[in-house]
């Protein structure tokens, strides 16, 4: 279990310094403290509570890598009151943040020295984006990196420019992108992510990071097992279950675990020990 970080209880005041429209319903917000510096340090996969006084709060994955020293980034899908408010915000707007929250991916543990397979769908690329950039900034510590990413359409692909112009140019790194249905102007792969995994047949010796809609996770997990992957090789994040982020509200309780304190990152052998409602 992650020890309580008392700093995670303290709200920081941040300022939005840049907003990038990623897709019709996803924007990336760059945030600094009022002193112009990064608010706090984090581990790839950790989250932050974004707080809008008088509106509400929402648990959001930190999209940027810890190696980005100038600011923090959050790629946020408009899907509720708080996120809608954020999507209407402008550069210069102040917001409150509390974090870091959760345990993050084991980039200096189980992932280090391994070939890494990243599987993501839609906005699920946001939590793993931090991991990929961290590994690329510490390239000597990791083997091959393969990313399999899909979305409903080309317009729904988050961070597509970065994948095509930065990630694809990194050594020993492959990026395989798919969209659900064929459309004009798209010359890449067409189809859902799980069958795409079957087509690509990734090496079963790789360590896997997955994030996306539940159906993508469940279908991809079955395919990976058919290919010879073991539960202990596969990690996912369950930050969508988190509410308070400090183990007090009980909303994320599953069996004897609290997602916000024992996760949100789990290996599938850990999840296999939990009740089926997860």
C-alpha positions in Angstrom: 0.0 0.0 0.0 1.2 3.5 -0.8 1.9 5.5 2.3 -0.2 8.6 2.8 1.4 11.7 1.3 0.3 14.5 3.5 0.9 17.0 0.7 -1.9 15.2 -1.2 -4.3 16.8 1.3 -3.2 20.3 0.5 -4.8 22.2 -2.4 -2.4 24.2 -4.5 -3.5 27.2 -6.6 -2.5 26.8 -10.2 -2.8 28.8 -13.4 -3.6 27.6 -16.9 -0.9 28.8 -19.2 -1.9 27.0 -22.4 -4.9 25.1 -23.8 -4.7 22.8 -26.8 -7.7 21.4 -28.6 -6.9 17.7 -29.1 -10.2 16.4 -30.4 -13.8 17.7 -30.5 -14.2 16.8 -26.8 -10.7 16.6 -25.4 -8.4 19.6 -24.5 -4.9 19.5 -23.0 -4.3 22.1 -20.2 -0.8 23.2 -19.3 -0.7 24.4 -15.6 1.8 26.0 -13.4 1.8 27.5 -9.9 1.2 31.2 -9.2 5.0 31.5 -9.1 5.3 30.2 -12.6 6.9 26.9 -11.5 5.7 23.3 -11.6 3.2 22.6 -8.7 4.6 19.3 -7.5 6.5 16.2 -8.5 4.8 12.9 -9.5 5.3 9.4 -10.8 3.9 8.4 -14.2 0.3 7.2 -13.7 -0.4 9.3 -10.7 -3.5 11.6 -10.6 -4.4 15.0 -9.3 -7.7 16.3 -8.0 -8.7 19.3 -10.0 -10.9 21.6 -8.0 -13.1 24.4 -9.2 -14.5 26.3 -6.2 -18.2 26.6 -6.4 -18.4 24.0 -9.2 -16.9 20.8 -8.0 -13.9 18.6 -8.3 -12.7 15.8 -10.5 -9.9 13.2 -10.4 -7.7 13.5 -13.5 -4.7 11.6 -14.6 -1.5 13.7 -15.0 -0.7 13.4 -18.7 2.8 14.9 -18.7 5.9 13.0 -17.7 7.8 13.9 -14.5 10.7 14.7 -16.8 8.8 17.8 -18.1 10.1 20.3 -15.6 8.4 23.5 -16.7 4.7 22.7 -16.1 2.1 19.9 -15.8 -0.3 18.8 -18.4 -3.8 17.3 -18.2 -5.7 16.0 -21.2 -9.3 16.2 -20.2 -12.4 14.9 -21.9 -15.6 17.0 -21.5 -18.0 14.6 -19.7 -19.3 16.4 -16.7 -19.9 19.6 -14.8 -16.3 20.2 -13.8 -14.8 19.2 -17.1 -17.3 21.3 -19.0 -16.3 24.3 -16.9 -12.7 23.6 -17.7 -13.4 23.3 -21.4 -14.9 26.8 -21.2 -11.9 28.2 -19.3 -9.3 30.5 -20.9 -5.6 30.9 -20.5 -4.9 32.7 -17.3 -7.7 31.1 -15.4 -6.8 29.9 -11.9 -7.8 26.5 -10.6 -7.0 24.4 -7.5 -5.2 21.1 -7.6 -4.5 18.5 -4.9 -1.9 15.8 -5.5 -0.2 13.7 -6.4 -2.6 10.9 -5.7 -2.1 7.1 -6.1 0.8 4.8 -6.7 1.7 5.3 -10.4 3.2 2.7 -12.8 6.3 0.9 -11.6 8.7 2.7 -14.1 11.6 2.1 -11.7 10.5 -1.4 -10.7 8.7 -4.0 -12.8 8.9 -2.0 -16.0 12.6 -1.1 -15.9 14.8 -3.1 -18.3 11.8 -4.6 -20.1 10.3 -4.5 -23.5 7.0 -2.5 -23.1 3.7 -2.9 -24.9 1.3 0.0 -24.4 -2.4 -0.6 -25.3 -4.8 2.3 -25.1 -8.2 3.4 -26.5 -9.6 6.9 -26.8 -8.9 9.1 -23.8 -7.1 6.1 -22.2 -4.0 7.4 -23.9 -3.8 10.2 -21.3 -2.7 8.2 -18.2 -0.1 6.2 -20.3 1.2 9.2 -22.2 3.2 10.1 -19.0 4.7 6.6 -18.9 5.7 6.6 -22.6 7.4 10.0 -22.4 9.2 9.0 -19.2 10.6 5.9 -20.9 11.6 7.9 -23.9 13.4 10.4 -21.7 15.2 7.5 -20.0 15.6 5.4 -23.2 18.6 3.5 -21.9 16.6 1.9 -19.1 14.0 0.2 -21.3 13.9 -2.1 -24.3 11.5 -2.0 -27.2 8.4 0.2 -26.8 5.4 -0.7 -28.8 2.2 1.4 -28.7 -1.1 0.1 -29.9 -3.7 2.9 -29.8 -7.2 3.3 -31.3 -10.2 5.7 -31.3 -13.6 6.0 -32.9 -12.3 8.2 -35.7 -9.2 10.2 -36.8 -10.6 13.3 -35.1 -10.8 11.4 -31.8 -7.2 10.4 -31.7 -5.6 12.3 -28.8 -2.0 13.5 -29.2 -1.8 12.2 -32.8 0.7 14.8 -33.9 3.1 13.9 -31.1 2.8 10.2 -31.9 3.5 10.7 -35.6 6.2 13.3 -35.3 8.0 12.4 -32.0 7.2 8.9 -30.8 7.5 7.2 -34.2 11.0 8.7 -34.6 12.4 7.3 -31.4 14.8 4.3 -31.6 13.4 0.8 -31.2 9.8 2.2 -30.9 6.8 1.3 -33.0 3.4 3.1 -33.0 0.4 1.2 -34.4 -2.7 3.3 -34.7 -6.2 2.3 -35.7 -9.7 3.8 -36.0 -13.0 2.0 -35.7 -14.4 2.7 -39.2 -12.9 3.7 -42.5 -13.2 7.4 -43.4 -12.0 9.7 -46.1 -8.4 10.9 -45.6 -7.4 8.0 -43.4 -4.9 5.6 -44.9 -4.0 3.8 -41.7 -5.4 0.6 -40.1 -9.2 0.3 -39.6 -10.7 -1.8 -36.9 -11.1 -2.2 -33.2 -8.0 -2.4 -30.9 -8.5 -6.0 -29.6 -8.5 -7.7 -33.1 -5.6 -5.4 -34.1 -3.6 -6.9 -31.2 -4.3 -10.4 -32.7 -3.0 -9.1 -36.1 0.1 -7.6 -34.7 0.9 -10.6 -32.4 3.2 -8.8 -29.9 5.9 -10.7 -28.2 4.5 -12.5 -25.1 7.7 -11.6 -23.2 6.8 -7.9 -23.1 5.4 -6.1 -20.1 2.0 -4.6 -20.8 0.4 -1.3 -19.8 -3.3 -0.9 -20.7 -5.8 1.8 -20.4 -9.2 2.4 -22.1 -12.9 1.6 -21.9 -13.8 -1.5 -19.9 -14.8 -3.5 -23.0 -11.4 -2.8 -24.6 -9.6 -3.9 -21.4 -11.6 -7.2 -21.0 -11.3 -8.1 -24.7 -7.6 -7.2 -24.9 -6.9 -9.2 -21.8 -8.4 -12.3 -23.2 -6.4 -11.9 -26.5 -3.2 -11.3 -24.6 -3.7 -14.4 -22.5 -4.3 -16.4 -25.7 -1.0 -15.1 -27.0 0.8 -16.3 -23.8 0.9 -13.2 -21.6 0.6 -13.8 -17.9 -1.5 -11.7 -15.5 1.6 -10.5 -13.6 3.0 -9.0 -16.9 -0.1 -6.8 -17.4 -0.8 -3.5 -15.6 -3.8 -1.2 -15.8 -5.0 1.9 -14.1 -8.4 2.3 -12.4 -8.4 6.0 -11.6 -12.0 6.3 -12.9 -13.2 4.6 -9.7 -11.5 7.3 -7.5 -13.5 10.0 -5.8 -11.8 11.6 -2.8 -8.3 10.2 -3.5 -7.3 9.8 0.1 -9.2 6.7 1.2 -11.9 8.5 3.2 -15.1 8.4 1.2 -15.1 4.6 0.5 -16.4 4.9 -3.1 -13.4 3.1 -4.6 -13.4 0.3 -2.0 -13.1 -3.2 -3.6 -12.8 -6.0 -1.2 -9.9 -5.1 1.2 -8.5 -2.5 -1.3 -9.0 1.2 -1.9 -8.2 2.1 -5.5 -6.9 5.6 -4.4 -4.5 4.2 -1.8 -3.6 0.7 -3.1 -3.8 1.8 -6.8 -5.0 3.2 -9.1 -2.3 1.1 -10.9 -2.7 -2.7 -10.4 -1.3 -5.7 -12.2 -3.9 -8.2 -13.2 -2.7 -10.9 -10.8 -3.5 -8.3 -8.0 -6.9 -7.7 -9.6 -7.5 -11.4 -9.7 -7.5 -11.5 -5.9 -10.3 -9.0 -5.7 -14.1 -9.6 -5.8 -15.6 -9.8 -9.3 -17.3 -6.3 -9.2 -14.1 -4.5 -10.2 
